Structure formats: C-alpha cells, structure tokens
Amino acid sequence: MYHQQSRKREAMRYQIIAAEANEPLARRLEEKFPDRFTFHSTEWNKFPDGTDNIEIGGFSPNNVISGEHVLFLATFHDNDVTLSQFQVMICLLQSFIESLTVVLPFSPVGTMERVIKEGQVATAATYAHMFSSLPSCGRPTRLMVYDLHTLQNRFYLHGNSIASLHSAIPLLKEKLKTSNVDCVAFPDDGAAKRFSAMFQDMDMEIIVCGKTRGEGDKRTVVIQDGDAKGRNIVIVDDLVQTGGTLFESGKVLKDAGAISVNAFVSHAVFPDNSWKRFNKGGDRECFDKFWVTNSIPTVTNKLPVEDGIFEVLDLMDLIINDLDHFST
C-alpha cells in the first residue's frame, strides 16, 4: 500500500508559481522534470502609488491553473514581498485549484515566537494566523519549511494550513561522506538536542559547546562535552545572523587542538552582508569551509563561492523528495 501511494505521489503533476527570487529554482525544476512540473512566470509589478499590480501566470490566454495541483515557491525575505505573496496565495485558492503546497524554505519569524514584555509582537504567531486564515480549496494548504528555528511554531497553525517540517541536514551528510570531517560540534545544547540524533548513523565524534557567565554579565563560549584535539570539525546550527556565537565556538575548538573547523547552517541570513566578516581577510576568518543552503537566494546569490570559503548546497532535489514523501 505504501509503495502504491508513493508511486501515486511521484506521478502527481504540479503547476508552479514562484516568488520572483525563486523563479530560477522553478525553472530548474521544470527543466529537470518536465513531465511533472510546469512553471508559469508571474509579473510582480507595482502601480505608481506603490501598491501591488500582480498578474499570476497560467491564467491567460488559457486558464491552466484551475483544477490543478499548485506548487508555490515562496521567499519571505522582506515584508513587502511577503504581503505580495499572500495576495497571490489567496487568489490561487479562490481559483478552484485542486490543492496548494507552499514551499517556504526559511521562515524569517521563527525566532520571534514569544514576547518578554507587553506590547511586543510575536510575529511567528501573526504569520501563522495569516496562513491559517487562507481560503480553503477543499483541503488544507501544506506549508513546507526547512529547519524551523522553534519547532513548536508548527502548532500556531490551525484550520486551513498545516506545517510540513523538513531538514536540510541530509545535504550536509552527503557532503561529509567525501570530506575529512570526523566530528560534529554544536554551538549550544539546543542545537545538540535537535540535530545530534541525525548523525547517529555516521562515525562522528560529538562536541557540545555552550556559554558560561563570567565576570559581570560577560558570557564566554566553552566546550561542555567532547574533545576537539586532533579532530576535523563541522559546527552545525539552523541559521546564522551576524555569527558571533559560531565564531566564538570556532575559536574555542581551534584553541582546543582541532586540526580544522568548518561550519554548516541551513539558513544564511547574514544581515548587512555580515558574511564578509567570515570570508578570507575578514575579522572572523576562522572556518576552512562554510556550507549553507540556498534557502534565502537573495543572500546566497551574493556569496563568493568561486573565491572564498562558502559553498551553497542546493535544496532542489531535497524539496522534490520531501514533496513526495512528506518527511526528510
């Protein structure tokens, strides 16, 4: 029965609508699997007053969207494009489609799921409300997200949307098979609890770092568990912003005798081009290799992969697999 259902899913055809930044991914999907995916380019324009003037592809001159399974490749890299994409999702769901699957590799509000004082906005909750309030096409909208920062955010969704959580760790594991890395380190206990089990099938030493309080309020990173001496290490986390904790962890591991230290994050946020600090010549140059995925193409398209430490791992094949099998 499972194999019958699997074959049925793998035979499912999708009409692809994509955010502008994800159009290259959509075109590659169509090129690799033309029998399964058909991409329709959308015009993401603005009226002179700044409001959206959007024309979704696939409706003219002939409507090939209604009655079909639709795959929407989203990217919420700023508030403006986010609102535009919600408008497109609403329009699609009101167009008698068979189903809507939204691939949002990176959820930018995953770290803002709670407040510490009245008046703060928990944007993870508000985004979940927006997804949950989408119109119904007869079945829930499937929201595919990779390495969501706070896993309990999935329970904010209700009604017409259901979270489908996945991980990009399989991409790293494939890369490690052909590398000299023999140790996986985590910058804190939270990352260790979340990701360490995924490496149990590999012969890897595990190291857990963490912050300790020093004089006053000063916090320093230390090795809490494991031995870095003589190891080739990759530090694993879900995302990087300015990367202070990653850098401090890398320094501590090298000081403890590591031969080499690399880094992997699923989501390269890098506000204000902070990736430059990690590249050759930067003040945080400490990693031999820095692996990231293309979950935020507006950032990773800028990374100097030809002449630098960065390597971008492509999510496309993983997305196809997870689209069919519901789990990584």
C-alpha positions in Angstrom: 0.0 0.0 0.0 2.8 2.4 0.9 4.5 1.8 -2.4 1.3 2.4 -4.3 0.7 5.7 -2.5 4.4 6.7 -3.1 4.1 6.0 -6.8 0.9 8.0 -6.9 2.5 11.0 -5.3 5.6 10.7 -7.5 3.3 10.8 -10.6 1.5 13.9 -9.4 1.8 16.9 -11.7 2.2 20.5 -10.4 1.7 23.9 -11.9 4.5 26.1 -10.4 4.0 29.7 -9.3 7.1 31.3 -7.8 8.1 34.4 -6.0 10.5 36.5 -8.1 13.6 35.4 -6.2 12.7 31.8 -6.6 12.0 31.8 -10.3 15.4 30.3 -11.1 14.6 27.3 -8.8 11.2 27.0 -10.6 12.8 26.9 -14.0 15.3 24.3 -12.9 12.5 22.1 -11.5 10.7 22.3 -14.8 13.9 21.6 -16.8 14.8 18.5 -14.8 11.3 17.1 -14.5 9.2 18.5 -17.4 6.7 15.7 -17.1 5.9 16.7 -13.5 6.4 20.5 -13.2 5.1 23.3 -15.4 6.3 26.8 -14.4 4.2 29.9 -15.1 6.0 33.2 -14.7 4.2 35.9 -12.7 4.5 39.7 -13.2 5.3 41.2 -9.8 4.7 44.9 -10.7 3.7 48.0 -8.8 1.3 50.8 -9.6 2.7 54.4 -9.4 1.4 54.7 -5.8 3.4 51.7 -4.7 0.6 49.2 -4.4 0.8 45.7 -6.0 0.0 45.2 -9.7 0.4 41.5 -9.9 -0.6 39.2 -12.8 -0.2 35.5 -12.0 1.0 33.3 -14.8 -1.0 30.4 -16.1 -4.4 32.2 -16.4 -4.0 33.8 -19.8 -4.7 33.3 -22.6 -5.9 29.9 -21.3 -6.6 29.0 -17.7 -4.4 26.0 -16.9 -4.3 26.6 -13.1 -7.9 25.9 -12.0 -8.5 22.3 -11.2 -4.7 21.6 -10.8 -2.3 20.9 -8.0 -0.3 24.1 -7.5 3.2 24.4 -6.0 4.1 27.9 -4.8 7.8 28.6 -4.2 7.8 31.4 -1.6 10.5 33.5 0.0 9.7 36.0 2.8 13.0 38.0 2.7 11.2 41.3 3.4 7.8 42.5 4.5 6.9 43.9 1.1 7.3 40.7 -0.9 5.7 38.7 1.9 2.4 40.7 1.6 2.5 40.4 -2.2 2.9 36.6 -2.0 0.0 36.3 0.5 -2.2 38.1 -2.0 -1.2 35.6 -4.7 -1.9 32.6 -2.4 -5.3 34.0 -1.7 -6.1 34.5 -5.4 -4.9 31.0 -6.2 -7.1 29.4 -3.5 -10.1 31.3 -4.8 -9.4 30.0 -8.3 -10.8 26.4 -7.8 -7.4 24.8 -7.7 -7.2 21.1 -6.5 -4.5 21.8 -3.9 -1.9 24.3 -2.8 1.6 23.4 -1.5 3.7 26.3 -0.3 7.5 25.7 -0.1 8.9 28.3 2.3 12.4 27.0 2.9 13.2 29.7 5.5 10.7 31.1 8.0 12.1 34.5 8.9 9.9 34.9 12.0 10.9 31.6 13.6 12.9 33.3 16.3 10.0 35.7 17.3 7.6 33.2 18.8 7.2 34.8 22.2 7.4 38.2 23.9 9.0 39.2 27.2 7.0 42.4 27.7 3.6 43.7 26.8 3.4 45.5 23.5 5.9 43.3 21.7 4.5 41.5 18.6 5.2 37.7 18.3 5.4 37.8 14.5 5.6 34.0 14.4 2.1 33.9 15.7 0.8 36.6 13.4 2.2 34.9 10.3 0.6 31.7 11.5 -2.7 33.5 11.8 -2.3 34.7 8.2 -1.6 31.2 6.9 -4.4 29.8 8.9 -6.8 32.3 7.6 -6.1 31.5 3.9 -9.2 30.4 2.0 -9.9 26.7 1.7 -9.8 24.8 -1.6 -11.3 21.8 0.0 -8.2 20.6 1.7 -5.6 22.3 3.9 -2.7 24.2 2.4 0.5 22.4 3.0 3.3 24.6 4.3 6.8 23.1 3.8 9.5 24.6 5.9 13.1 23.6 6.5 14.8 23.6 9.9 12.3 25.8 11.6 14.1 27.6 14.4 11.5 26.9 17.0 9.7 23.6 16.3 6.6 24.4 18.4 5.7 27.2 15.9 4.0 24.5 13.9 1.3 24.4 16.5 0.4 28.0 15.9 -1.1 26.9 12.6 -4.7 25.8 12.6 -7.7 25.5 10.3 -6.7 25.8 6.6 -2.9 25.3 6.8 -0.8 22.5 8.1 3.0 22.7 8.6 5.2 20.1 7.0 8.6 20.3 8.7 11.8 19.1 7.0 15.6 19.4 7.4 18.5 20.2 5.2 20.9 18.1 7.3 20.8 15.3 4.6 22.6 17.7 2.2 25.4 18.2 4.7 25.6 14.4 5.4 26.1 13.7 1.7 28.9 16.4 1.6 30.6 14.9 4.7 30.9 11.5 3.1 33.5 12.8 0.8 35.3 15.1 3.3 37.8 14.6 6.1 35.4 15.7 8.8 35.2 13.3 11.7 33.5 15.4 14.3 30.2 17.3 14.6 30.0 20.2 17.0 27.1 22.2 18.2 27.2 25.8 19.4 24.7 25.2 22.2 22.8 22.5 23.9 19.6 23.3 22.0 21.3 22.6 18.6 22.7 19.4 20.0 19.4 18.1 21.2 17.8 18.9 17.9 20.4 17.7 15.4 22.8 15.2 17.1 20.5 12.2 16.5 20.6 12.8 12.8 24.3 11.9 12.8 24.0 8.6 14.7 24.4 6.6 11.5 27.8 8.2 10.9 31.0 7.5 12.9 31.3 11.0 14.2 32.6 12.4 17.5 30.1 14.8 19.0 31.1 18.0 20.8 28.7 20.4 22.5 29.7 24.0 23.2 27.8 26.5 25.4 28.0 29.9 27.1 29.1 30.4 30.7 28.7 33.5 32.7 32.0 35.2 33.6 32.7 38.5 35.4 29.7 40.7 35.5 27.4 39.8 32.6 30.1 38.7 30.3 29.4 35.3 28.6 32.1 33.2 27.0 31.8 30.1 24.9 33.3 26.9 26.3 33.4 23.2 25.3 30.9 21.5 27.6 31.2 18.0 26.3 33.6 16.2 23.9 37.3 16.5 22.9 38.4 18.6 19.9 42.1 17.6 19.9 43.2 16.2 16.5 39.7 16.4 15.0 38.4 17.9 11.7 35.2 19.5 12.9 32.0 20.9 11.4 29.8 23.2 13.6 26.1 22.7 12.8 23.2 25.1 13.5 20.0 26.0 11.9 20.7 29.6 11.0 23.3 32.4 11.2 22.7 36.0 11.6 25.9 38.0 12.5 27.5 34.8 13.5 29.1 35.8 16.8 28.4 32.5 18.6 29.6 30.5 15.6 32.8 32.5 15.5 33.4 32.1 19.2 32.7 28.4 19.0 35.2 28.0 16.1 37.9 29.8 18.1 37.4 27.7 21.2 37.6 24.5 19.1 40.8 25.5 17.4 42.3 26.6 20.7 41.4 23.1 22.0 43.5 21.4 19.3 41.2 20.9 16.3 43.0 20.4 13.0 40.3 22.2 11.0 37.0 23.8 11.8 34.1 24.2 9.3 30.5 25.4 9.6 27.1 24.5 8.3 23.8 26.4 8.6 20.6 25.7 6.8 19.8 29.4 6.6 22.3 32.1 5.8 20.5 35.2 7.0 23.7 37.4 7.2 22.1 40.9 7.6 24.0 43.8 6.2 26.4 41.5 4.3 27.8 40.2 7.6 29.1 37.1 5.6 32.1 39.3 4.6 33.5 39.1 8.1 33.8 35.3 7.7 35.4 35.3 4.2 39.1 35.4 3.5 40.5 38.5 5.0 37.6 39.2 7.3 37.9 39.8 11.1 36.0 36.5 11.7 38.0 34.3 9.3 38.3 31.0 11.2 36.5 28.4 9.1 38.1 26.3 6.4 34.6 25.8 4.8 31.3 27.4 5.4 28.4 25.4 4.0 24.9 27.0 3.6 21.8 26.1 1.6 20.1 28.3 -1.0 17.0 28.8 1.3 17.5 32.6 1.1 18.5 33.1 -2.5 18.7 36.9 -2.2 21.6 36.3 0.2 23.3 33.2 -1.2 23.4 34.7 -4.7 25.8 37.2 -3.4 28.2 34.8 -1.7 31.7 34.5 -3.4 31.6 30.7 -3.9 34.3 30.7 -6.6 36.9 32.5 -4.4 36.1 32.1 -0.7 35.1 29.7 2.0 31.4 29.5 1.1 29.7 26.6 -0.6 26.0 26.7 -1.4 24.1 23.4 -1.2 21.1 23.2 -3.5 17.8 22.3 -1.9 16.0 21.3 -5.2 16.4 17.5 -5.0 15.6 17.5 -1.3 12.4 19.5 -2.0 11.3 17.1 -4.6 11.9 14.1 -2.3 10.0 15.8 0.6 7.2 16.9 -1.7 6.5 13.2 -2.5 7.3 11.6 0.9 6.3 14.2 3.5 9.5 13.8 5.5 13.2 14.2 5.0 
